[in-house]
Amino acid sequence: MSDQTTALATTGAVMARQQTSLWRDAGRRIARHGGARVGFVLIGALLLLALFADVLGVADPNTTFLTETLRPPLAGGHVMGTDDLGRDVFTRVMHGARTSLRVGVVAVGIAVAFGSLIGFTAGYFGRWWDALAMRVMDIVLSFPTILLAIAIVALRGPGIFNTMLAIGVVAIPAYARITRASALTLRGQEFVTAARSTGVPEGRILLRHIVPNSLSPLIVQATLGIATAILNAAALGFLGLGAQPPDVEWGAMLVDSIRYLFQGSWWALMFPGFAIMLTVIGFNLIGDGLRDSLDVRLRA
Amino acid sequence: MGRYLARRLLLLVPTLLGVSIIVFLFIHLIPGDPATAILRESATAEQVAALNARLGFDRPLPVQYLEYMGRILHGDLGESFHTRLTVVDQLKQKLPATMELALSAMVIATVAGVLLGILAAIRRGSFLDYGTMTVALVGVSMPIFWLGLMLIYAFAVNLRWLPPSTRGDPPELVRTGLYTVDYLLGLDGAGLLDTVRHLALPGFVLATVPLAVIARQTRSAMLEVLGQDFVRTARSKGLRERTVIARHVLKNAMLPVITVVGLQTGALLSGAVLTETVFSWPGLGTYVLEAILARDYTVVQSVVLVFAFIFVMVNLIVDLSYAWLDPRIKYA
């Protein structure tokens, strides 16, 4: 009896405390996370540059100033100098930010959509579908990432859309595995059994109980995935298989810069590379911060 | 262990079959007709038909697949459409080049990564710790081809200390195809030095990502072990800190590090494609890229297959060594 009273009192005390949700707690933790703060600043700055590229730079990133080729930084009003065709490097870096962000987000979107569809259903329903889906994922994982992406682009032709597609496809297994693992763990838990025993349809259990409870690792992986996607997109651009002119892309800018690197113009090599690096660092820091504040353990 | 090994080898069969089917279908996934793609649009209908007959594209797909597998199992990987050189002969030249590059990178990454990770963990919270972890973050966030270009600019173009590209001159007698080994066997010091100078930049560039990952993993594994009771016991019985680290901590912290080293070896193949391109390194990466740009699809097919095979094998060895090293892992 007295045990019950104590229990009731404790429950009362707990109830009286202001309720906080998992997400609000996580939000508070990440706001105090040093690394994540740096990441948010970096990505925030990048978003601003991408948004205001037309205002801050020359109107068109492909405008050539033929009398001002290979100007070093700060010469003649070109903050980051000009390339061998007299194009303003700063303007091109800002427009490249648009491309990279778009590629990163869309590629990860493709990977998350297909990967989690495969993973959740495989983990929850199991049986032959699980065996088949995971075998296929193993096969996709048997190819080195960049090589598979190159092969896909080689098949479909270079360009920004095929870059997003290729990078998205090679990332699918990572998301399939994470969501499958979550679904497998949650499937056997009591609240799921309870839902099933009260007659909740399977599809509804999956959508209302399994998916929301597996979001944390998915969010962390997706954030880190944007970083990887941007690096892979730059690699494809560098190999000449990514975005094609007039689309401006950082990797393609780097390969262009080789042509005149030996004439001593380091700036066209330096700045797009820094842009890639800072963007990737930004997403990696935010991803690490999310992992810490959502308390997720991921196998790298 | 024996049963585990058998199970893993058995699981390899469907995976490799799946890989071979995907690689086989690759040429048929090209939009339009594969022969037209190889010959480009200017080819006449007769030329296309002749090539289709020669390459067997006019037969049913399952028949083509069985023939393809038959050839591969007999060690025939086809020939280049343009140069008429057989893929097997080319592989004999290019595979050692990639292996030499990848092995050097792995040695650099493992030695430097483990050392840095240990130092960072021992001096946790120090300037050295923050410095190492910042460098590690930059290392995984940097496009390696960009790093390669900057190093070429600094050390080859400006300072002229190191050569900007290629492997250097081959030894007179090529035994293993690994130039460092061949020069060593031939007792040719000058040749060895030249080879090492050519290896330095690409080896370091390819090592960056695994180095960073290994350093981070070593640090966190060390920190986890350092916090355990048996370490406190070892210290409290008066062991010197050096002995505690070497005998008790390192031994227990190395397992996750070995896993990461293995996983990175697989990832190294992706990096090799990019590194080889930057340094005109005559390995598998440049070979497959040239073939893609020349639409030499048989070469692409075969090299991708070889890459996937190596990748699968490396991952298998990693899993097996992990199970062998940690008796706690169940082989079920």
Interface residues (C-beta under 8 A of the other chain):
Chain A: R135 V136 D138 I139 S142 F143 P144 T145 I146 L147 I150 A151 A154 L155 R156 A227 L231 A234 A235 F238 L239 G240 L241 G251 L254 S257 I258 L261 F262 G264 W266 L269 M270 G273 I276 M277 V280 I281 N284 L285 A300
Chain B: P14 T15 L16 G18 V19 I22 F26 L29 I30 P31 L137 V138 V140 S141 M142 P143 F145 W146 L149 M150 I152 Y153 V157 V213 Q217 V260 L263 G266 A267 L269 S270 G271 V273 L274 T277 V288 L289 I292 L293 V300 V304 F307 A308 F311 V312
